[in-house]
Amino acid sequence: MGINDFVELFGLALGDHTIEMSGEAPNCAIEDPNPRIVPVTGGLADETTFVVTCAVALFDRLVFESERIGGDQEIFVMDLEGSNVTRLTVSSGDDRDADISPDGTRIAFRSQRSGNFDVWVMDSDGANPEQLTSSSADDVDQSWSADGAHIAFRSERDGNSEIYVMDFDGANQMRLTNDPARDDDPSWSPDGASIYFRSDRDGNPEFYVMDADGSNVTRITNNPADDDDPELSPDGTKIVFSTNRDGNFEIYVMDADGSNPVRLTNDPADDIRPTWSPDGSRIAFSTDRDGNREIYVMDADGSNLTRLTNDTALDDHAAWTPTR
């Protein structure tokens, strides 16, 4: 059915009939009641109207955080070449670390607007912000599962930093890791079966992988340097990450099992927070190589480096929207 479309039914018996609408797109919701009772009376045309509301999806854009207006960190969106920058959030506290739902309709982010950092979601245009977590500790590092059904995040609500998971609406919050060390930076595998994360449980920050229920934890890196910001490629075969194993932080890529690490950037400044494009062909990242933090993009092999933002304020933590 299209917009303002209708369906006619003939030959129905007199009396009450149950009518249900289904098959709506993932970014749409049908106004209650559904199903509903519709009485059919003799000699008259009876009708009922279903109201369907659909969220607007963002495609072929980059979302990022910036201090360029007012000094606190807010979430912005821009075209892939860095043009048409639009502010999405306006709040008295910092809004940071945007992560886009797989269908492009919702943005998960961490916000201080209720006091400490909690996980929030909003529509892709910044409307309808909704708080998903509410604890006295910080809830951060939110990451959507590939099917959009769950969000992994890091929380200190139990005294130290652990990985949790919840439904997309904030329900069924469950702790996945349980270690006295710091566990953070969760990243889902494309099939939703595994979650990669960072932990210093063996003395220094390394990458681990576990099943989506928290079982079968396996260490995949072993280096005396700090390895940060792991993110699985869209096809699940590679991990892009930042590390200071060469002295300062650079962007590396390796196989998903931790083998074959390859350095992609080489600059005296720190290059951090890499993120894959939806097709895996490019990587966006943050760097202060120009004196302040800006967003850059490069091909997946490190070539064709391009600066996207150019502002005296901090621009950081890019996230790709889906490709149309």
C-alpha positions as CSV (number, residue, x, y, z in Angstrom):
1,M,0.0,0.0,0.0
2,G,1.1,3.5,-0.7
3,I,0.5,6.9,1.1
4,N,-3.2,7.6,1.6
5,D,-4.1,4.2,0.0
6,F,-7.1,2.2,0.8
7,V,-8.5,-1.4,0.6
8,E,-12.2,-2.2,-0.1
9,L,-13.8,-5.4,1.2
10,F,-17.1,-6.6,-0.1
11,G,-19.6,-9.3,0.9
12,L,-18.8,-9.3,4.6
13,A,-21.4,-10.7,7.0
14,L,-23.1,-8.3,9.3
15,G,-21.5,-8.0,12.8
16,D,-18.1,-7.3,14.3
17,H,-15.0,-8.1,12.3
18,T,-11.3,-8.0,13.5
19,I,-9.1,-5.9,11.2
20,E,-5.3,-6.0,11.4
21,M,-2.7,-4.1,9.5
22,S,0.8,-5.7,9.1
23,G,3.8,-5.7,6.9
24,E,5.0,-2.2,7.8
25,A,8.6,-1.2,7.1
26,P,11.1,-1.5,10.0
27,N,11.2,2.4,10.4
28,C,7.3,2.6,10.6
29,A,4.8,2.2,13.4
30,I,1.1,1.6,13.2
31,E,-1.0,3.6,15.6
32,D,-3.0,1.5,18.1
33,P,-5.4,-0.2,18.3
34,N,-4.1,-2.8,15.9
35,P,-5.8,-5.2,15.4
36,R,-9.2,-3.5,16.0
37,I,-12.9,-4.4,15.9
38,V,-14.9,-2.9,13.1
39,P,-18.7,-3.3,13.1
40,V,-20.4,-4.0,9.7
41,T,-24.0,-2.8,9.5
42,G,-26.5,-3.3,6.8
43,G,-26.9,-0.7,4.0
44,L,-24.0,1.5,5.1
45,A,-20.4,1.7,4.1
46,D,-18.3,1.2,7.2
47,E,-14.6,2.3,7.3
48,T,-11.6,2.5,9.7
49,T,-8.4,4.4,9.2
50,F,-4.9,3.2,10.3
51,V,-2.4,5.9,10.9
52,V,1.2,4.8,10.1
53,T,4.1,7.0,11.1
54,C,7.5,6.4,9.5
55,A,10.9,7.8,10.7
56,V,13.1,9.5,8.1
57,A,16.3,7.5,7.3
58,L,19.7,9.1,6.8
59,F,21.7,7.8,3.9
60,D,25.1,8.6,2.5
61,R,26.1,10.9,5.3
62,L,28.6,11.1,8.2
63,V,27.5,11.9,11.7
64,F,30.0,13.4,14.1
65,E,30.4,15.4,17.3
66,S,31.8,18.9,17.6
67,E,32.4,21.8,20.0
68,R,31.9,24.4,17.2
69,I,28.8,25.9,18.7
70,G,28.7,27.0,22.3
71,G,31.7,25.0,23.4
72,D,30.0,21.8,24.6
73,Q,29.9,18.7,22.4
74,E,26.9,18.3,20.2
75,I,26.1,15.9,17.3
76,F,26.2,17.1,13.7
77,V,25.7,15.5,10.3
78,M,27.5,16.3,7.0
79,D,27.7,15.1,3.5
80,L,30.4,12.5,2.7
81,E,32.7,15.3,1.2
82,G,32.3,17.4,4.4
83,S,29.7,19.9,3.1
84,N,26.2,20.8,4.4
85,V,27.0,20.5,8.1
86,T,23.8,20.4,10.2
87,R,23.4,20.4,13.9
88,L,21.2,17.6,15.3
89,T,21.3,18.1,19.1
90,V,20.9,21.1,21.4
91,S,21.4,20.4,25.1
92,S,23.1,21.9,28.1
93,G,25.3,18.8,28.5
94,D,27.6,17.0,26.1
95,D,26.1,14.7,23.5
96,R,28.7,12.4,22.1
97,D,29.6,9.1,20.3
98,A,26.8,8.8,17.8
99,D,26.1,5.4,16.4
100,I,23.5,5.0,13.6
101,S,20.9,2.2,13.5
102,P,21.3,-0.2,10.6
103,D,18.2,1.2,8.8
104,G,19.4,4.8,9.2
105,T,16.4,6.0,11.2
106,R,17.7,6.2,14.7
107,I,20.9,7.5,16.3
108,A,22.1,6.1,19.6
109,F,24.4,8.5,21.6
110,R,25.6,9.2,25.1
111,S,24.4,12.4,26.8
112,Q,24.8,14.3,30.0
113,R,21.5,16.0,29.7
114,S,20.1,14.1,32.7
115,G,23.3,14.5,34.8
116,N,25.8,11.7,34.2
117,F,26.3,10.0,30.9
118,D,23.5,7.7,29.8
119,V,22.6,6.1,26.5
120,W,19.9,7.9,24.5
121,V,18.4,7.5,21.1
122,M,16.8,10.0,18.7
123,D,15.4,10.1,15.2
124,S,17.9,10.6,12.5
125,D,16.9,14.3,12.2
126,G,17.5,14.9,16.0
127,A,13.8,14.7,17.0
128,N,12.2,12.6,19.7
129,P,15.2,12.1,22.0
130,E,14.6,9.2,24.4
131,Q,16.7,8.1,27.4
132,L,17.4,4.3,27.4
133,T,19.6,3.9,30.5
134,S,19.3,5.6,33.9
135,S,22.0,4.7,36.5
136,S,24.1,6.7,38.9
137,A,27.2,5.5,36.9
138,D,28.1,6.4,33.3
139,D,26.6,4.3,30.5
140,V,28.6,4.8,27.3
141,D,30.2,3.2,24.2
142,Q,26.8,2.2,22.7
143,S,26.9,0.0,19.6
144,W,23.9,-1.3,17.5
145,S,23.7,-4.9,16.5
146,A,23.5,-5.5,12.8
147,D,19.7,-6.3,12.9
148,G,19.0,-3.2,15.0
149,A,17.4,-5.3,17.7
150,H,20.0,-4.7,20.4
151,I,22.5,-2.2,21.7
152,A,25.7,-3.1,23.5
153,F,27.2,-0.6,25.9
154,R,29.7,-0.1,28.6
155,S,28.7,0.7,32.2
156,E,30.3,1.2,35.6
157,R,27.0,0.6,37.5
158,D,28.5,-2.5,39.2
159,G,31.7,-0.7,40.4
160,N,33.9,-1.2,37.4
161,S,33.7,-1.0,33.6
162,E,31.7,-3.9,32.1
163,I,29.9,-4.7,28.8
164,Y,26.1,-4.8,28.9
165,V,23.5,-5.4,26.3
166,M,19.9,-4.2,26.0
167,D,17.0,-4.3,23.6
168,F,16.8,-1.4,21.1
169,D,14.2,0.3,23.4
170,G,16.2,0.0,26.6
171,A,14.5,-3.1,27.9
172,N,16.2,-6.3,29.2
173,Q,19.5,-4.7,30.3
174,M,21.9,-7.5,31.0
175,R,25.6,-7.7,32.0
176,L,27.8,-9.7,29.7
177,T,31.3,-9.4,31.2
178,N,32.3,-9.9,34.8
179,D,36.0,-9.1,35.5
180,P,37.7,-6.7,37.9
181,A,39.6,-5.2,35.0
182,R,38.2,-2.6,32.6
183,D,36.0,-3.9,29.7
184,D,34.9,-1.4,27.1
185,D,34.5,-0.5,23.4
186,P,32.0,-3.2,22.3
187,S,31.6,-3.8,18.6
188,W,29.2,-6.4,17.1
189,S,30.1,-8.9,14.4
190,P,27.9,-8.5,11.3
191,D,26.0,-11.8,12.0
192,G,25.2,-10.7,15.6
193,A,26.8,-13.8,17.0
194,S,29.8,-12.2,18.6
195,I,30.9,-9.0,20.3
196,Y,34.4,-7.7,20.1
197,F,35.7,-5.5,23.0
198,R,38.7,-4.1,24.7
199,S,40.0,-5.1,28.1
200,D,43.0,-4.7,30.3
201,R,42.3,-7.9,32.2
202,D,45.8,-9.3,31.2
203,G,47.7,-6.1,32.2
204,N,47.4,-3.8,29.2
205,P,44.5,-3.0,26.8
206,E,44.0,-5.8,24.4
207,F,41.1,-7.0,22.1
208,Y,38.9,-9.9,23.0
209,V,35.9,-11.5,21.4
210,M,33.0,-13.3,23.1
211,D,29.7,-14.8,22.1
212,A,26.7,-12.4,22.2
213,D,25.6,-13.9,25.5
214,G,29.0,-13.2,27.1
215,S,30.4,-16.7,26.9
216,N,33.6,-18.1,25.3
217,V,35.8,-15.0,25.8
218,T,38.9,-15.2,23.6
219,R,41.9,-12.9,23.5
220,I,42.9,-11.9,19.9
221,T,45.7,-9.4,20.4
222,N,48.9,-9.6,22.4
223,N,51.0,-6.5,22.3
224,P,52.6,-4.4,25.1
225,A,51.1,-1.2,23.5
226,D,47.6,0.2,24.0
227,D,45.1,-1.1,21.3
228,D,41.9,1.0,21.1
229,D,38.7,1.5,19.2
230,P,38.1,-1.9,17.5
231,E,35.5,-2.1,14.8
232,L,34.6,-5.1,12.6
233,S,34.5,-4.6,8.9
234,P,31.0,-4.9,7.3
235,D,31.9,-8.4,5.9
236,G,33.3,-9.5,9.3
237,T,36.8,-10.3,8.0
238,K,38.8,-7.4,9.3
239,I,39.2,-5.2,12.4
240,V,40.2,-1.6,12.1
241,F,41.7,0.0,15.3
242,S,44.0,2.6,16.7
243,T,47.2,1.7,18.6
244,N,50.3,3.3,20.0
245,R,52.5,0.3,19.2
246,D,54.7,2.7,17.1
247,G,54.9,5.4,19.8
248,N,51.9,7.5,18.9
249,F,48.4,6.4,18.0
250,E,48.0,5.3,14.4
251,I,45.3,3.4,12.5
252,Y,45.9,-0.3,11.8
253,V,43.8,-3.0,10.2
254,M,44.1,-6.8,10.9
255,D,42.3,-10.0,10.3
256,A,39.3,-10.7,12.6
257,D,41.3,-13.3,14.5
258,G,44.1,-10.7,15.3
259,S,46.6,-11.9,12.7
260,N,48.3,-9.8,9.9
261,P,48.3,-6.3,11.5
262,V,49.0,-3.6,8.9
263,R,49.6,0.1,9.6
264,L,47.5,2.4,7.5
265,T,48.5,5.9,8.8
266,N,51.9,7.4,9.5
267,D,51.9,10.8,11.2
268,P,53.5,12.3,14.3
269,A,50.0,13.3,15.5
270,D,47.5,10.9,17.0
271,D,45.1,9.1,14.6
272,I,42.2,7.6,16.5
273,R,38.6,6.3,16.4
274,P,38.5,4.7,12.9
275,T,35.2,3.5,11.5
276,W,34.3,1.6,8.3
277,S,32.1,2.8,5.5
278,P,29.1,0.6,4.9
279,D,30.7,-1.1,1.9
280,G,34.1,-1.5,3.6
281,S,35.9,0.5,1.0
282,R,36.8,3.6,3.2
283,I,37.7,4.4,6.7
284,A,36.9,7.7,8.5
285,F,38.9,8.7,11.6
286,S,39.8,11.5,13.9
287,T,43.2,13.2,14.0
288,D,44.9,16.3,15.4
289,R,47.6,16.4,12.7
290,D,46.5,19.9,11.7
291,G,46.7,21.3,15.2
292,N,43.2,20.5,16.4
293,R,40.9,17.4,16.1
294,E,39.4,17.0,12.7
295,I,37.6,14.2,10.7
296,Y,39.5,12.6,7.8
297,V,38.7,9.8,5.4
298,M,40.9,7.4,3.5
299,D,40.6,4.3,1.4
300,A,40.7,1.0,3.3
301,D,44.3,0.5,2.3
302,G,45.3,3.9,3.7
303,S,45.5,5.7,0.4
304,N,43.7,8.8,-0.8
305,L,43.7,10.6,2.5
306,T,41.1,13.5,2.6
307,R,40.3,16.1,5.3
308,L,36.5,16.5,5.7
309,T,36.1,19.1,8.5
310,N,38.0,22.4,8.9
311,D,37.0,24.2,12.1
312,T,38.9,25.7,15.0
313,A,36.8,23.7,17.4
314,L,37.1,20.0,18.1
315,D,35.5,17.7,15.5
316,D,35.5,14.0,16.5
317,H,34.1,10.5,16.4
318,A,32.6,10.1,12.9
319,A,29.9,7.4,12.2
320,W,28.7,6.4,8.7
321,T,25.0,6.2,7.8
322,P,23.8,3.4,5.6
323,T,24.3,3.6,1.8
324,R,21.1,4.0,-0.3
